[in-house]
Amino acid sequence: MALVTCRECGRSVSTEAPRCPHCGCDQPAHGAAPAPAAPPGDPTPSAMPPPVSAPGVPTAGAYGVSPYPSGNDAAMLPHVQGWNLAAFWFSWIWAFAHRLTGWGIAILLIGFIPGVGIISLGLSIYLGVKGNELAWERRPFRDVEDFRACQGVWRSWAIGFIIATVALVVLAIIMFAFAAVAKEL
């Protein structure tokens, strides 16, 4: 078993692997160059924690300089795009947890202003559409799998919260209906 560099993410992957364990690329070894040998005792790039730097300062990661404050690889952005249910449903809480403090404060405060609270719905929809990209840019993750696992936990909580909310609304409707019938008797 030899190691080669994945043609998509540039990390080391086995020539026998059907998919890259880092980015999910099919047949990552097809047409890939041999991976450079790491000096003894040096951690492999996949085992290294993501680099952290001051906000606005490009971070030198295992594969070059990242334009994101998180230090995450910009080439992986297409692998994390898509709808983010948790960013939509838990908008301001999710924003604070993913280092989007300005978004969190804006959504929280706008929601309390009479007459313009609907704007927070628009911001929540925007977070649902762009949440994965914003999270990748602002919060450090070890790799795409770590990102998906983290967002999967958020999604599970959002689904659970939605189900609980719907159940409580249905229960309230049933209780009001029984109360109205009981009042007529």
C-alpha positions in Angstrom: 0.0 0.0 0.0 1.5 3.3 -1.1 0.4 6.8 -0.3 -0.3 9.4 -2.9 -1.7 12.9 -2.8 -5.4 13.2 -3.4 -6.2 15.0 -6.7 -8.9 17.0 -5.0 -7.7 18.1 -1.5 -4.0 17.4 -1.7 -3.8 15.2 1.4 -2.2 11.8 1.7 -4.4 8.9 0.8 -3.8 5.2 0.1 -3.6 4.0 -3.4 -6.1 1.3 -2.5 -8.7 3.7 -1.1 -11.9 4.0 -3.2 -12.7 7.4 -1.7 -10.6 10.1 0.0 -11.2 10.0 3.8 -10.7 13.8 3.9 -12.8 15.2 1.1 -14.8 12.2 -0.2 -13.4 12.4 -3.7 -14.0 9.2 -5.8 -10.8 7.4 -6.8 -8.5 9.9 -5.3 -5.3 8.1 -6.4 -6.3 8.1 -10.1 -3.7 10.3 -11.7 -2.3 11.5 -8.4 1.3 12.1 -7.6 3.1 10.2 -4.8 2.7 11.8 -1.4 5.9 13.5 -0.1 7.4 11.5 2.8 7.1 13.2 6.2 10.2 13.3 8.4 10.2 10.8 11.2 8.2 12.1 14.2 6.4 14.8 12.3 2.6 14.6 12.4 0.9 14.1 9.1 -1.2 17.1 7.8 -4.4 15.2 8.5 -3.4 14.7 12.2 -2.5 18.3 12.7 -5.0 20.6 14.4 -6.2 23.5 12.2 -4.1 26.6 12.5 -5.5 29.6 14.3 -4.5 33.2 13.7 -5.8 36.7 14.5 -9.0 37.8 12.6 -8.3 39.0 9.1 -4.8 37.6 9.0 -4.3 34.8 6.4 -3.3 31.5 8.1 -0.5 29.3 6.9 -2.0 25.8 7.0 -0.6 22.4 6.1 -1.2 23.1 2.4 -0.5 26.8 2.1 -2.1 30.1 3.1 -5.8 30.1 3.8 -7.8 33.3 3.0 -10.2 32.5 5.9 -9.8 33.5 9.5 -10.5 29.8 10.4 -7.5 28.5 8.6 -9.7 26.0 6.7 -8.7 25.0 3.2 -10.4 27.2 0.6 -10.3 24.4 -1.9 -12.7 22.4 0.3 -15.5 25.1 0.2 -17.4 23.3 -2.7 -17.6 20.2 -0.5 -19.4 22.0 2.3 -21.9 24.0 0.4 -25.7 23.5 0.8 -28.7 24.2 3.0 -28.0 24.4 6.7 -31.2 23.7 8.7 -29.6 24.6 12.0 -28.4 27.9 10.8 -31.9 28.7 9.6 -33.8 27.5 12.7 -31.3 28.5 15.5 -30.1 31.5 13.6 -28.6 33.7 16.3 -27.5 30.9 18.6 -25.9 29.1 15.6 -24.2 32.4 14.5 -22.6 32.9 18.0 -21.4 29.3 18.1 -19.8 29.7 14.6 -18.0 33.0 15.4 -20.5 35.1 13.5 -21.1 37.4 16.4 -22.3 40.4 14.3 -24.9 38.2 12.6 -26.0 36.8 16.0 -26.4 40.2 17.5 -28.2 41.6 14.5 -30.7 38.8 14.2 -31.4 38.8 18.0 -31.9 42.5 18.2 -33.9 43.0 15.0 -36.2 40.2 16.1 -37.3 42.4 19.1 -38.0 45.6 17.1 -41.8 45.9 16.4 -42.6 46.1 12.7 -39.1 45.1 11.4 -38.8 41.7 13.1 -39.6 40.1 9.7 -36.1 41.2 8.6 -34.7 38.6 11.0 -36.6 35.9 9.0 -34.8 37.1 5.9 -31.5 36.9 7.7 -32.3 33.4 9.0 -33.1 32.3 5.4 -29.8 33.8 4.2 -28.0 31.9 7.0 -29.8 28.7 5.9 -28.6 29.2 2.3 -25.0 30.4 3.1 -24.5 29.0 6.6 -22.2 26.1 5.6 -19.9 28.5 3.7 -19.9 31.0 6.6 -19.1 28.3 9.1 -16.3 26.9 7.0 -14.8 30.4 6.7 -15.1 31.4 10.3 -14.7 28.3 12.5 -11.8 25.9 12.3 -12.5 22.3 11.5 -10.0 19.4 11.1 -11.4 18.4 7.8 -14.7 18.1 5.8 -15.8 15.0 7.8 -15.3 17.0 11.1 -17.3 19.8 9.6 -20.1 17.5 8.5 -20.2 15.7 11.9 -20.5 19.1 13.7 -23.2 20.3 11.4 -24.9 16.9 11.7 -25.2 17.4 15.5 -26.7 20.9 14.9 -29.1 19.5 12.3 -30.3 16.7 14.7 -31.0 19.3 17.4 -32.9 21.5 14.9 -35.0 18.6 13.7 -35.8 17.6 17.3 -36.7 21.2 18.1 -38.9 21.5 15.1 -40.7 18.2 15.9 -41.2 19.4 19.5 -42.5 22.8 18.4 -45.0 21.2 16.0 -46.1 18.7 18.6 -46.7 21.6 21.1 -48.7 23.6 18.5 -50.8 20.6 17.7 -51.4 19.9 21.4 -52.3 23.6 22.0 -54.8 23.5 19.1 -56.4 20.3 20.5 -56.6 21.8 24.0 -58.2 25.0 22.7 -60.7 23.0 20.7 -61.7 20.9 23.7 -61.9 24.1 25.9 -64.2 25.7 23.3 -66.4 22.6 23.2 -66.5 22.3 27.0 -67.5 26.0 27.3 -70.5 25.5 24.9 -71.8 22.6 27.1 
